[in-house]
Amino acid sequence: MIQKLKLVFHTVKYLKFRQIFNRLKRRYIKRAINISPSPSVSIISRKPQSFVPGQSRMLGENRFQFLNVTADVEKADDWNLTNQDKLWLYNLHYFDDLNAIEAIQRASWHANLIERWIYENPPGYGNGWEAYPSSLRIVNWIKWSLIGNSFKQQWFDSLAIQVRHLSNNLETDLLGNHLFANAKALVFAGLFFKGKESDSWYQTGLNIIEKELLEQVLTDGGNFELSPMYHSIFLLDLLDLVNIHHAYNKKQISGVKDKIPLMLYWLKSMCHPDGGISFFNDGAFGVAPSLDELLDYAKKLGIKNISEKVKTLEYLKDSGYIRVERENLVAMLDVANIGPDYIPGHGHADVLSFELSLFGKRVIVNSGTSIYGISSERHKQRSTLSHSTVVIDEQNSSEVWSGFRVARRANVLNIKTKQNKNNIEVSAYHDGYTRLKGRPIHKRDWNFFDNRIIIKDSISGKGVHSVNSILPLHPEVSIINPQENSVEFEVNGKLVKIVFEGSGKLQVVSSQYHPEFGLSIDNKQLIYTYTGSLPFIGITKIIWQNY
């Protein structure tokens, strides 16, 4: 109980007062839902550019696949099944399939689904009326209408009721990407409808977006939640806002178009040669559009200055990520704090971790995200053990707990980068383990050459501790020659060797990689273990053939 109280204290102390106030307000003050008919619908000035299509999620008129789980939704209760994963139900209520690949072929299914949703989800009841799924559904219904699908008056009325309910239940307690999604929905609805009521929706959304842009987009272009996946979602939101304002011949929101080139460059810096995002903090494939899809969308919308090539050493200083690119290698390094103090829910205890591609293939990875909610598996995936960094005394570098909570957090200090003629050097240390007896500090030095990487982990402090240096390998990496303190494997026909030097012992252990929600793939972790007195120094060398 005392430990739980400490976790709560060290979590709540970072929250803004208005988050606590608004959480209580939303919980205890319920406003009546206005079910009056919808305002009139506006006429668009021009057809919008094609929205980015997501993956198809409807396998049949009543069959859906979300998070790699397939289920039938045949009766009213199925929208809110208590034995179904909450995130799966959220996805059901998003209505993403309305604008997915080959959606036109499922238009009759979509029309029936809208009818069913209205009939089986009365105002204010169930998962579908929560603010976040409401926001995504409102946008998806409007997009579906704008691309030429006919709407019944009953659907317009339901859409207006949803917008009114959302406007009274904005997620001002959570803030972050949730509040921005709320605001985007209000702006879409404010343009889609016309009249005094819709003008108020638009103005509310506009005010939130203009304010949140300043806070949520850092000066290096990164989204402040420091997740490449959520960065991509946010970037899509900005592009959609440009698109719909153009369709209605409405003045663009101040700052939106200016942020897009910076955010695209940031995303380029955080992607592997295969074009996919790196897994820092919550991240998985199949949730957000790819870099190529976002770049193509931006070009269609006339966004300029989006072709800049990423530098060989790019330090995204405000975000805390570093990209290193040399012949045949691309690495992303995490020298970031866990995220915004008051909203670290998507943060992992992954400080001083890194991801590495060699010869265009992922080799060293963070383990990804396959699950939300509160469970031991969710906790494990957020833990330091699931990332390519150092674990001391089997503790996390930041105290992640519950599903989306963080108590005491690691701070990254003394970040240095140096680009020489023949190599690139990066170093930093963090204080996340100073809460432990003996106050250990982890310092990591990376040294990148054309055919090798040398990583030096220095653990200072006092007393006896266990130190585990973790290297999760991509599932396609197959070890062919394990030795006492080294392993070998091939990448695209090239031999790669990882050697550990120091007074520790190497273990090759079975683990799992989580590239998508609902998907876990067996892989291997290299764990170099030392137990003894501090200080300790461990050297990791990654060497490959460069011919």
N, C-alpha and C positions, 0 to 999 in steps of 0.2 A: 504493500500500500504506500509506504514512504517513497519507494522508487517511482511509483506511478505519479504521485503528487509532484515529485521533482521534475519528471518529464512534462507534466502539464504546466508547471510554473515556467520552465525554460522554453516552452512553446508559446504560451499566452503572452509572455512579456514582450514578444516581437510584434504582436498584433496592433493594428491601429484601433483607437477607441471607437471610431465609427463602424469598424467591422463587428465589434462586440455588440454595440448598440443596435446595428441593423439586423444582426442575427436574432436578437431578442425581439425586435420589432416584427420581423418576418414570421417568427414562430408564434407570437401571441396576438398580433393584430391582423385580422383577416378582413379584407374589404370585399363588399358584395360585388358580384360579377355582373357587368352590364351586358345584357343579352339583346339589346335593341338591334335593329337592322344595320347593315354596314353602310358606311358612306358611299358615295358614288365612286366609280372607278375612273382613274385618269387614263387618258389616251397617250400612248408612247409616241415620241417624235420619230423614232427610227428603231428598227429591230436591234436588239442587243447583239454583241459579238457572242459566239458560241461559248457557253460556260464550260469550265473544265469538267468532263464527265468522270464520275467515279466508277468503281467496279460494280457490276450488276450484283444485286443482293436478293432478288426475287427469283426463286427456282420454279415457282408455280403460283397460281393465283392466291394461295394461302400458305405457301412454303417460302421460308426465308433462311438465308445463311449469313450470320454475323459472327465475327470473332472465331471463324472456323468451326462454328457450331450450327447445325441445321435443325430447324424445328418448324412445326405447323402452327399457324394462328387461325383457328377455325371458329372460335366463339369469343364472346365479350371478355370473359375472365382471362383469356390468354394474353391480353395486353398487359396484365399486371400480375402474372403468376409469381407467387412468392418463392417457388423453388427454381425459378429461372434467374440467371445472373442479371444483376441490376444494369450493367453496362450493355448487355445483350438487349434488354428491354428498351433502354435509351435509344439504341440504334434502330430498333423497330419503329419508334416514334419519330425518328429524324425524317423519314421519308426520302432518304438519299437516292433511292432507286428511281425516283421520278426524273432525275437528271443524270442517270448512269449511262454507261455504254449501251447502245442499241435500245434506249428507253422507248423510242417510238414504237417498237414492236410489242411493247408491254403496256401501251396506253390504256387499253380497256381494263387491264388488271389494276392500273393505277387509279382510274376513275372509280372502280368498285371499292378499292382500298380507302379512298377518301370518303366515300359514302359510309363505309363500315366504321371508319374512325370517328366520324361525327356522331353516328348513331350509338356506338359502343363506348364512347368516352365522354360522358356528360361533363359540362363545364365545371372545372375545378377539381375533378376526380381523377386520381391515379398518376402514374409516372409521366404520362404525356403532357400533363399540365404544369409540370415543374419548369422552371424558367429556361434552363439550358436546352432540353429537347424542344420546348416550344419555340425557342429562337431559331434553331436549325430547321424545324418544320415550316415555320412561317416563310423563311427565305426559300425553301425548296418548293413550296406551293406557288409562291409568286414567280419564281423562275419557270416553273412548269407552265404557268399561264402565259408568261411573256414569250415563250417559244412557240406559241400557237395552239395550245390545248384549250378547249372551251370550258368555261366555268359556269356552274349553275348558281343561281342566286343564293341558294342554301349554303353553298360553299363560301361565297363571299361573306355571308353573314357569320359563318363559323370562323373564318379567318379574322374578321374584325373582333369577334369575341376573344379569340386567342391573343390578339395584339393588346386589347384592353387589359386582359388579365396579366400579360407580361409586363405592361407598363406600370402596373401596381405591385409587381413582385420582382423588380430588378435585383440582380445578385450583388448588391452593394456590400454584402458581408464577405463574399468570396473575392470579389474584384478580379483583376487579371483577365485572362482570356474569356472567362464566363461573362463578365460585364461587357466586354467588347462585343461578344456574340449577341448579347441582348440589344446593344445599341445598333448593331448592323441590322437586326431584324426590324427595329423601330424605323430606321431610315428607309429600308425597303418598303415597309408598309406605308410610311408617310408619302412616298412617291407613287406607290401603286394606287392608293386611294386619294381622293381630293376633298377639300373642305377644311373647316376649322379644326375638327377632331384630328384628322390626319396630319395637319400642319403641326399640331402639338406633339404628335408622335415623332415627326421628323425632327423638330427642334430639340426634343429631349435626346434623341439618338445622336444628333449633330454635336450637342454640347458634350456628351460623354466621349465621343470619338475624338474631338479636338483636344480634350484634356488628356485622355488616355494615350494618344499618340505621343505626346511629349514624355510620358513616363514609361510606356511599354516598349518603345523603340529606342534603343541606346544609340549613342553617337557613332558607334562603329557599324550600325545597321542591325544588330542582333535584337531579337525579342528578349525582354528582360527575364523571362522564365528559363532561359538558357537551355532549352530543349530544341534541337533541330526539327523534330517533328512538329511541335507546337509553333515554332517559328514559321514553318511552311503553311500551317493552317491560318495563321495570322496574315501572312503574305497573300494567301488566296482571298481572305476577307477584303484586303485593301484593293486587290484587282477587281473583285466583284463590285465594290463600291464605285470604282472608276467606271466600270461597264454600265451600271444601272443609271448613274448620273448622265452619262453620255446618251443613253437610250431616251431619257426624259428631257434632254437638252437643259439640264440643270447645272448650275455652277458647281465645279468640283469642290469637295471639302478641302479646306486649307491644310496643306502639309501632306495629304495622302499620296499624291503622285511623286512628291519629292522623296518620300521614304522608300519607294519601291526599288529604285536602282541599288541603293545601299543594302537593302534587305536581300536582294538577289545576289549581290556580291558576297555577302556574309554566308548565304546558303551554299554558294559555289565553294567557299573556303572550307565548309563543314561536310562536304560530300566526298566519297571515295571515287576512284577512277571508274567504278562500275555505275556511277551516277546516283547511287543511293546514299541516304543520310547516314551519318555516324550516330552511334547509340550513346549519347551522353544524356543523363537524366532520363525521364520517361521517353521511350522511343521505340517505334515499330514500323515496319513497312505496311502499306495498304490502308493507312489512315488518312494521310495527306497526299496531295498531288506530288509527283516527282519534280525535280529541278527542271528537267526538260519540258515538262508540261507547263510549269509556271513561266518559264522563259518564252515559250511559244505563245501563251496567253498574253503576256506583257507586250510582245511584238504586235499581236493583233490589235491591242488597245492603243498602239502608238507610243508606248513608253520608250523613252530614249536613254542612251548611256547605260545599256545593260550588257555590253559585250566585253567589258574589261576582263582581261586575263588575271588569274590569281597569281600573286607573287610567290617566289620560291620560299620565302620566309614571310609569313603573314601573321602578325600579332594583333588579334582582335582584343585590344586592351580593355575596353569597357565590359566586354563579355567575359574575358578570361580564357580564351581559347587561342591556340597557336597552331598554324598549319606549316608543315615543313615538306617541301617537295624537292627531291633530287633525282638523279637518274634511277629509274625503276622503283622508286619508293615514294609513297605519300603517307604522312603521319599527321594525325590530329592529337594535340596534347591538351589536357584539362588542367589549367591553372586558375580555375574559377572558384569563387565562393558558390554556395549551393543554390543561390537564386535570390530573388527579392525577399528581404527579411520577413515581410508580413504575408507572403504567399509562396512558401517553398514546397507545396504539396506534390509537385511533380519532380522534386529533386531526389537524387540518389547520393549515397555516400561514396562518390567516385573521384574525389579530389586526387590530383596527380596521376590519374589514369591516362591511357592513350590508346588509340587505335592505329593499326598499321596495315597498309596494302603494299605488297611487293609484286612487281611484274603485272600490275593491274588486278591482282586478286587479294581479297581480304585474308590476313594472316592472324593478327592479334586483334581481338575484339573485346568490347564490353558485352555483357550477356543479353542486353535487350529487355523487352517488357512484353509479357504475354497475358498479364492479369492485373486488374484493379481490385478494389475492395479491401477488406481486412482479412488477411490469412497469413499463415506462416510462409507460403510461397511468395506472396506479394512482398513480405518483409525481406525474404532472402534475395529477391531480385533487386531490391533497393540497397542491399547491404554492400559493404566494401568487398566482401568475399567474392562477389559476382563481377568484379571489375579488375582491370589490369593495373593494380597498384599494390600497396603494402598494407597488410592487416597486422595490428599489434594487439596481443593478448586476446585475440578473437573478438575484438570490439570494432565498432564502426567509427570511421573518422568523423562523421557527423551522426548525431543520435536520431536516426530515422526510426519512426515507430508508428503504430496503427497503420492505416492505409496511405495517409497523406500528411503525416505530421513529422516535424523535425524539432527537437529540443536544442541542445547545445550543438553549435556548428563550427566546423573547421574554417579558419581564416588562412588564406594563402598570402605569403609574404616574400619579399625580396626576389621578385620575378626578374630574370635577366635573360636577354637574347643577344647572340653575337653571330654575325655571318662573316666567315672567313673565306679565303679563296678555295680551300679544300674541304671545309666542314662547316656545320652549323651547330652552335651550342645553345642549350636552353637549360635553365635551372630555376628552382623555386623550393620553398619549404612550407609546411603547414603546421598549425598548432592544435589540430583536432584531438590529439592524444594527450595533451598536457593535463587533461582532467584525470588521467591515470596516475597511479603511484609512480614516483620517479620522473614524472613530467616528460615523457618521450616526445621528441620532435622528429618528423620525417622530412628529410631533404632529398630531392631527386635531381640528378644531372643527366641530361640527354646529350649525346654527341653523335651527330649524323655525318657519315661519310658516304661516298658513292657505292661502296660495297659492304658496309657494315654500320651497325649502331651500337654504341657503348652506353649503357645505362648504369649509373652509380647511385645506389640507395644508401644514404647515411642516416643511421638512427642514433641520435644523441639522447642523453638522459642518464638516469641512475637506476641501479637495481637489476634484477633478473626479469627478463621478459621473453615472450615468444614472438617471433617476427616471421611473417609469411609473405613472401613476394609472389603475387598471383599473375599468371599470364594465361587468360582464356584463349584458346585457339579456335579459329573458325571451323565449323564442322567438316569442310572440305579438306582440311589439313590432316594428313595421315602420317603419323610418326613411323619412320622406317628403321631407325637405328638408335634406340634409347641406350644411353650409357649412364654411368654413375652420376655425372653432373652435366650431361648434355643430351640433346636430341637432334635428330636430323629428319628432314622431310623435303619433298619437292613441291615447287610452285611453278606452274607452267613449264615444267621440264627442267627447272633450275634448282640445284641443290641449296638448301638453306640449313644452317646449323645454329642452334641456340646453346650457348655455354654459360653456366653459372659458376662464378668464382667467389670464394669466401669460406667461412667455417660452417656453412649450412649443409643441408641434404636435399636433393631433388626428388620430388614425387610427381608421377604422372597419374592424375586421378580422373575418373569419369565425371562429367558434369552435363549441363544442358545450356543450349543457346536458344534465345526466344526472339526470333525475327518478326513474328506477327502475334497479334492477340490470339490466344487459343492455340498457339503452335509452339511446341518445344522440341528441339532436335538435339540428339546426343552429340556431345563434343568432348574434348579433353582440356583439362587445365594443367599447366605446369605450375607447381607450387614449390618454391625454394624455402625451406624451413630452417630457422635457427632458434635455439632456446639457450639463453645464457645472459651474461652480464652485458650491459651497454657500456660504451658505445659499440655499434656494429656497423660494418660496411659490407655490402654485397654488390658484386659486379655482374651484370648481365650483358653478354655480347651476342648480337644477332648478325650473322655473317652469311653472305651469299655469293654465288658465282655471278659475275657481271658480264658474261659473254654467252 
